[in-house]
Amino acid sequence: MSYTPELVAELEILALFNLGSSQEGLKVHQTAAPTAIAAARRLFEKDLIDQPDGGYLTSLGRDAAEHAQSLLTILTTSKEAA
C-alpha cells in the first residue's frame, strides 16, 4: 500500500488538529484548496470528524490524528538527525 495524494491530504488535515484540547476543532472554508475540502469530506465520510467541513474529531478520529501526528514527529526527527 502506498500513500496516494488523497491519503496525504487527509493526513495533513489530521495533523492540523490540536490534540491538547478536545474543545478545539477545525473549519475548512470553501475558499480553501479543493484538495483540503475534499480531504475533509472524506474524513467525515470515514467518521473521523463530525462535520464535512471540519468540526471536531470523533473518538476514532482522535486516535487517527494521534498516530498521524506521531508519525510526522518521528519522520521529521529522523530527517533532522540524519
N, CA, C and O atoms as a GROMACS GRO file, in nm:
protein
  328
    1MET      N    1   0.085  -0.118   0.000
    1MET     CA    2   0.000   0.000   0.000
    1MET      C    3   0.089   0.124   0.000
    1MET      O    4   0.184   0.135   0.078
    2SER      N    5   0.057   0.215  -0.087
    2SER     CA    6   0.136   0.337  -0.094
    2SER      C    7   0.050   0.457  -0.054
    2SER      O    8  -0.073   0.450  -0.051
    3TYR      N    9   0.116   0.566  -0.023
    3TYR     CA   10   0.048   0.690   0.013
    3TYR      C   11   0.006   0.762  -0.114
    3TYR      O   12   0.090   0.809  -0.190
    4THR      N   13  -0.123   0.771  -0.135
    4THR     CA   14  -0.176   0.843  -0.250
    4THR      C   15  -0.185   0.991  -0.214
    4THR      O   16  -0.182   1.026  -0.096
    5PRO      N   17  -0.197   1.078  -0.313
    5PRO     CA   18  -0.215   1.220  -0.282
    5PRO      C   19  -0.339   1.244  -0.194
    5PRO      O   20  -0.339   1.335  -0.111
    6GLU      N   21  -0.443   1.164  -0.212
    6GLU     CA   22  -0.564   1.178  -0.131
    6GLU      C   23  -0.536   1.145   0.015
    6GLU      O   24  -0.581   1.217   0.105
    7LEU      N   25  -0.462   1.036   0.040
    7LEU     CA   26  -0.428   1.000   0.177
    7LEU      C   27  -0.337   1.104   0.242
    7LEU      O   28  -0.354   1.136   0.359
    8VAL      N   29  -0.244   1.156   0.166
    8VAL     CA   30  -0.154   1.260   0.218
    8VAL      C   31  -0.236   1.384   0.258
    8VAL      O   32  -0.210   1.444   0.362
    9ALA      N   33  -0.333   1.421   0.175
    9ALA     CA   34  -0.417   1.537   0.207
    9ALA      C   35  -0.497   1.512   0.336
    9ALA      O   36  -0.514   1.603   0.416
   10GLU      N   37  -0.545   1.389   0.354
   10GLU     CA   38  -0.617   1.356   0.477
   10GLU      C   39  -0.524   1.361   0.598
   10GLU      O   40  -0.563   1.411   0.704
   11LEU      N   41  -0.403   1.310   0.583
   11LEU     CA   42  -0.305   1.316   0.691
   11LEU      C   43  -0.272   1.460   0.727
   11LEU      O   44  -0.255   1.494   0.844
   12GLU      N   45  -0.263   1.545   0.626
   12GLU     CA   46  -0.235   1.687   0.651
   12GLU      C   47  -0.346   1.752   0.733
   12GLU      O   48  -0.318   1.833   0.821
   13ILE      N   49  -0.471   1.718   0.704
   13ILE     CA   50  -0.583   1.772   0.782
   13ILE      C   51  -0.574   1.720   0.926
   13ILE      O   52  -0.589   1.797   1.020
   14LEU      N   53  -0.552   1.590   0.942
   14LEU     CA   54  -0.542   1.533   1.077
   14LEU      C   55  -0.428   1.596   1.156
   14LEU      O   56  -0.438   1.610   1.278
   15ALA      N   57  -0.321   1.634   1.088
   15ALA     CA   58  -0.206   1.693   1.156
   15ALA      C   59  -0.236   1.835   1.207
   15ALA      O   60  -0.164   1.886   1.292
   16LEU      N   61  -0.340   1.897   1.156
   16LEU     CA   62  -0.374   2.033   1.198
   16LEU      C   63  -0.450   2.039   1.330
   16LEU      O   64  -0.454   2.144   1.394
   17PHE      N   65  -0.508   1.928   1.373
   17PHE     CA   66  -0.587   1.929   1.496
   17PHE      C   67  -0.498   1.944   1.618
   17PHE      O   68  -0.391   1.884   1.626
   18ASN      N   69  -0.544   2.026   1.712
   18ASN     CA   70  -0.474   2.045   1.839
   18ASN      C   71  -0.519   1.934   1.933
   18ASN      O   72  -0.633   1.936   1.981
   19LEU      N   73  -0.433   1.838   1.959
   19LEU     CA   74  -0.468   1.725   2.043
   19LEU      C   75  -0.466   1.761   2.191
   19LEU      O   76  -0.507   1.681   2.275
   20GLY      N   77  -0.420   1.879   2.223
   20GLY     CA   78  -0.418   1.924   2.362
   20GLY      C   79  -0.554   1.969   2.412
   20GLY      O   80  -0.572   1.991   2.532
   21SER      N   81  -0.650   1.983   2.321
   21SER     CA   82  -0.783   2.028   2.361
   21SER      C   83  -0.890   1.960   2.277
   21SER      O   84  -0.886   1.965   2.154
   22SER      N   85  -0.985   1.897   2.343
   22SER     CA   86  -1.097   1.837   2.271
   22SER      C   87  -1.204   1.942   2.238
   22SER      O   88  -1.301   1.912   2.169
   23GLN      N   89  -1.185   2.063   2.288
   23GLN     CA   90  -1.280   2.172   2.265
   23GLN      C   91  -1.245   2.254   2.141
   23GLN      O   92  -1.318   2.347   2.105
   24GLU      N   93  -1.135   2.220   2.075
   24GLU     CA   94  -1.089   2.296   1.959
   24GLU      C   95  -1.101   2.211   1.833
   24GLU      O   96  -1.045   2.102   1.824
   25GLY      N   97  -1.177   2.263   1.736
   25GLY     CA   98  -1.194   2.192   1.610
   25GLY      C   99  -1.131   2.270   1.496
   25GLY      O  100  -1.054   2.364   1.517
   26LEU      N  101  -1.165   2.229   1.375
   26LEU     CA  102  -1.115   2.295   1.254
   26LEU      C  103  -1.232   2.333   1.166
   26LEU      O  104  -1.339   2.272   1.171
   27LYS      N  105  -1.212   2.434   1.085
   27LYS     CA  106  -1.310   2.474   0.984
   27LYS      C  107  -1.235   2.484   0.852
   27LYS      O  108  -1.142   2.564   0.839
   28VAL      N  109  -1.275   2.404   0.755
   28VAL     CA  110  -1.218   2.411   0.621
   28VAL      C  111  -1.313   2.497   0.539
   28VAL      O  112  -1.422   2.453   0.501
   29HIS      N  113  -1.272   2.619   0.512
   29HIS     CA  114  -1.358   2.715   0.442
   29HIS      C  115  -1.371   2.679   0.294
   29HIS      O  116  -1.287   2.608   0.238
   30GLN      N  117  -1.478   2.727   0.233
   30GLN     CA  118  -1.499   2.698   0.092
   30GLN      C  119  -1.396   2.764   0.002
   30GLN      O  120  -1.387   2.732  -0.116
   31THR      N  121  -1.318   2.856   0.057
   31THR     CA  122  -1.211   2.920  -0.020
   31THR      C  123  -1.078   2.843  -0.006
   31THR      O  124  -0.977   2.881  -0.066
   32ALA      N  125  -1.079   2.735   0.073
   32ALA     CA  126  -0.957   2.654   0.091
   32ALA      C  127  -0.927   2.580  -0.039
   32ALA      O  128  -1.009   2.576  -0.131
   33ALA      N  129  -0.810   2.523  -0.044
   33ALA     CA  130  -0.771   2.444  -0.162
   33ALA      C  131  -0.870   2.330  -0.182
   33ALA      O  132  -0.914   2.268  -0.085
   34PRO      N  133  -0.906   2.303  -0.306
   34PRO     CA  134  -1.000   2.193  -0.333
   34PRO      C  135  -0.956   2.059  -0.274
   34PRO      O  136  -1.039   1.978  -0.235
   35THR      N  137  -0.825   2.037  -0.268
   35THR     CA  138  -0.776   1.911  -0.210
   35THR      C  139  -0.805   1.904  -0.061
   35THR      O  140  -0.835   1.797  -0.009
   36ALA      N  141  -0.797   2.018   0.008
   36ALA     CA  142  -0.828   2.021   0.152
   36ALA      C  143  -0.977   2.002   0.176
   36ALA      O  144  -1.017   1.931   0.269
   37ILE      N  145  -1.059   2.064   0.094
   37ILE     CA  146  -1.204   2.049   0.106
   37ILE      C  147  -1.244   1.903   0.085
   37ILE      O  148  -1.323   1.848   0.162
   38ALA      N  149  -1.188   1.841  -0.018
   38ALA     CA  150  -1.219   1.701  -0.047
   38ALA      C  151  -1.167   1.609   0.063
   38ALA      O  152  -1.233   1.512   0.099
   39ALA      N  153  -1.050   1.640   0.116
   39ALA     CA  154  -0.993   1.558   0.223
   39ALA      C  155  -1.080   1.564   0.348
   39ALA      O  156  -1.104   1.461   0.412
   40ALA      N  157  -1.128   1.682   0.383
   40ALA     CA  158  -1.216   1.695   0.499
   40ALA      C  159  -1.345   1.615   0.478
   40ALA      O  160  -1.393   1.549   0.570
   41ARG      N  161  -1.399   1.621   0.360
   41ARG     CA  162  -1.522   1.546   0.331
   41ARG      C  163  -1.498   1.395   0.344
   41ARG      O  164  -1.582   1.324   0.399
   42ARG      N  165  -1.384   1.348   0.295
   42ARG     CA  166  -1.353   1.204   0.307
   42ARG      C  167  -1.334   1.164   0.454
   42ARG      O  168  -1.379   1.057   0.495
   43LEU      N  169  -1.270   1.250   0.532
   43LEU     CA  170  -1.254   1.220   0.675
   43LEU      C  171  -1.390   1.212   0.744
   43LEU      O  172  -1.410   1.129   0.832
   44PHE      N  173  -1.482   1.298   0.704
   44PHE     CA  174  -1.618   1.294   0.758
   44PHE      C  175  -1.686   1.163   0.718
   44PHE      O  176  -1.750   1.099   0.801
   45GLU      N  177  -1.673   1.125   0.592
   45GLU     CA  178  -1.734   1.000   0.544
   45GLU      C  179  -1.676   0.878   0.614
   45GLU      O  180  -1.743   0.775   0.626
   46LYS      N  181  -1.553   0.888   0.659
   46LYS     CA  182  -1.488   0.778   0.732
   46LYS      C  183  -1.514   0.787   0.882
   46LYS      O  184  -1.459   0.708   0.960
   47ASP      N  185  -1.598   0.882   0.924
   47ASP     CA  186  -1.633   0.902   1.065
   47ASP      C  187  -1.514   0.940   1.152
   47ASP      O  188  -1.506   0.902   1.269
   48LEU      N  189  -1.420   1.016   1.095
   48LEU     CA  190  -1.306   1.064   1.172
   48LEU      C  191  -1.328   1.205   1.224
   48LEU      O  192  -1.269   1.244   1.325
   49ILE      N  193  -1.414   1.282   1.156
   49ILE     CA  194  -1.453   1.414   1.203
   49ILE      C  195  -1.606   1.423   1.198
   49ILE      O  196  -1.670   1.346   1.128
   50ASP      N  197  -1.662   1.519   1.273
   50ASP     CA  198  -1.808   1.520   1.286
   50ASP      C  199  -1.882   1.613   1.190
   50ASP      O  200  -2.005   1.621   1.194
   51GLN      N  201  -1.809   1.684   1.104
   51GLN     CA  202  -1.871   1.772   1.005
   51GLN      C  203  -1.797   1.757   0.872
   51GLN      O  204  -1.676   1.735   0.872
   52PRO      N  205  -1.867   1.770   0.760
   52PRO     CA  206  -1.799   1.755   0.631
   52PRO      C  207  -1.697   1.865   0.602
   52PRO      O  208  -1.612   1.849   0.514
   53ASP      N  209  -1.704   1.977   0.675
   53ASP     CA  210  -1.608   2.085   0.654
   53ASP      C  211  -1.516   2.103   0.775
   53ASP      O  212  -1.464   2.212   0.799
   54GLY      N  213  -1.497   1.996   0.849
   54GLY     CA  214  -1.406   2.002   0.964
   54GLY      C  215  -1.476   1.961   1.092
   54GLY      O  216  -1.511   1.844   1.110
   55GLY      N  217  -1.496   2.057   1.180
   55GLY     CA  218  -1.561   2.025   1.307
   55GLY      C  219  -1.462   1.967   1.406
   55GLY      O  220  -1.346   2.008   1.413
   56TYR      N  221  -1.511   1.870   1.482
   56TYR     CA  222  -1.431   1.808   1.587
   56TYR      C  223  -1.396   1.665   1.550
   56TYR      O  224  -1.464   1.601   1.469
   57LEU      N  225  -1.289   1.616   1.611
   57LEU     CA  226  -1.251   1.476   1.591
   57LEU      C  227  -1.349   1.385   1.664
   57LEU      O  228  -1.393   1.415   1.775
   58THR      N  229  -1.382   1.274   1.601
   58THR     CA  230  -1.456   1.170   1.670
   58THR      C  231  -1.354   1.091   1.753
   58THR      O  232  -1.235   1.120   1.749
   59SER      N  233  -1.402   0.993   1.827
   59SER     CA  234  -1.309   0.910   1.905
   59SER      C  235  -1.209   0.840   1.813
   59SER      O  236  -1.089   0.838   1.840
   60LEU      N  237  -1.259   0.784   1.704
   60LEU     CA  238  -1.171   0.719   1.607
   60LEU      C  239  -1.079   0.822   1.540
   60LEU      O  240  -0.962   0.795   1.515
   61GLY      N  241  -1.134   0.940   1.513
   61GLY     CA  242  -1.054   1.046   1.453
   61GLY      C  243  -0.941   1.092   1.542
   61GLY      O  244  -0.832   1.123   1.495
   62ARG      N  245  -0.968   1.098   1.672
   62ARG     CA  246  -0.862   1.136   1.767
   62ARG      C  247  -0.750   1.034   1.764
   62ARG      O  248  -0.632   1.070   1.764
   63ASP      N  249  -0.786   0.905   1.761
   63ASP     CA  250  -0.683   0.800   1.752
   63ASP      C  251  -0.602   0.817   1.623
   63ASP      O  252  -0.479   0.809   1.625
   64ALA      N  253  -0.671   0.842   1.513
   64ALA     CA  254  -0.603   0.859   1.384
   64ALA      C  255  -0.513   0.982   1.386
   64ALA      O  256  -0.400   0.976   1.336
   65ALA      N  257  -0.561   1.092   1.443
   65ALA     CA  258  -0.481   1.215   1.449
   65ALA      C  259  -0.358   1.196   1.537
   65ALA      O  260  -0.250   1.246   1.505
   66GLU      N  261  -0.374   1.123   1.648
   66GLU     CA  262  -0.259   1.096   1.734
   66GLU      C  263  -0.153   1.017   1.658
   66GLU      O  264  -0.034   1.048   1.666
   67HIS      N  265  -0.195   0.915   1.584
   67HIS     CA  266  -0.100   0.835   1.507
   67HIS      C  267  -0.036   0.918   1.396
   67HIS      O  268   0.085   0.910   1.374
   68ALA      N  269  -0.118   0.996   1.326
   68ALA     CA  270  -0.066   1.078   1.217
   68ALA      C  271   0.037   1.179   1.268
   68ALA      O  272   0.142   1.197   1.207
   69GLN      N  273   0.006   1.244   1.380
   69GLN     CA  274   0.098   1.343   1.434
   69GLN      C  275   0.223   1.278   1.491
   69GLN      O  276   0.332   1.335   1.482
   70SER      N  277   0.209   1.160   1.549
   70SER     CA  278   0.327   1.087   1.599
   70SER      C  279   0.418   1.047   1.483
   70SER      O  280   0.540   1.062   1.491
   71LEU      N  281   0.358   0.997   1.376
   71LEU     CA  282   0.437   0.958   1.260
   71LEU      C  283   0.511   1.078   1.202
   71LEU      O  284   0.628   1.069   1.167
   72LEU      N  285   0.442   1.190   1.191
   72LEU     CA  286   0.506   1.311   1.140
   72LEU      C  287   0.623   1.353   1.227
   72LEU      O  288   0.728   1.393   1.176
   73THR      N  289   0.606   1.345   1.359
   73THR     CA  290   0.714   1.379   1.452
   73THR      C  291   0.832   1.284   1.434
   73THR      O  292   0.947   1.329   1.428
   74ILE      N  293   0.804   1.155   1.425
   74ILE     CA  294   0.911   1.056   1.408
   74ILE      C  295   0.987   1.080   1.278
   74ILE      O  296   1.110   1.081   1.276
   75LEU      N  297   0.914   1.098   1.169
   75LEU     CA  298   0.979   1.117   1.039
   75LEU      C  299   1.056   1.248   1.032
   75LEU      O  300   1.163   1.254   0.972
   76THR      N  301   1.003   1.351   1.093
   76THR     CA  302   1.072   1.480   1.094
   76THR      C  303   1.198   1.473   1.179
   76THR      O  304   1.302   1.525   1.139
   77THR      N  305   1.189   1.410   1.295
   77THR     CA  306   1.305   1.396   1.383
   77THR      C  307   1.412   1.312   1.318
   77THR      O  308   1.531   1.346   1.325
   78SER      N  309   1.373   1.203   1.253
   78SER     CA  310   1.471   1.117   1.186
   78SER      C  311   1.541   1.192   1.075
   78SER      O  312   1.662   1.175   1.055
   79LYS      N  313   1.468   1.274   1.002
   79LYS     CA  314   1.527   1.350   0.892
   79LYS      C  315   1.629   1.450   0.946
   79LYS      O  316   1.736   1.466   0.888
   80GLU      N  317   1.596   1.518   1.054
   80GLU     CA  318   1.686   1.618   1.111
   80GLU      C  319   1.811   1.553   1.170
   80GLU      O  320   1.919   1.612   1.169
   81ALA      N  321   1.796   1.430   1.223
   81ALA     CA  322   1.909   1.362   1.286
   81ALA      C  323   2.007   1.308   1.183
   81ALA      O  324   2.124   1.284   1.216
   82ALA      N  325   1.962   1.288   1.061
   82ALA     CA  326   2.047   1.226   0.958
   82ALA      C  327   2.152   1.320   0.904
   82ALA      O  328   2.230   1.281   0.818
   0.00000   0.00000   0.00000
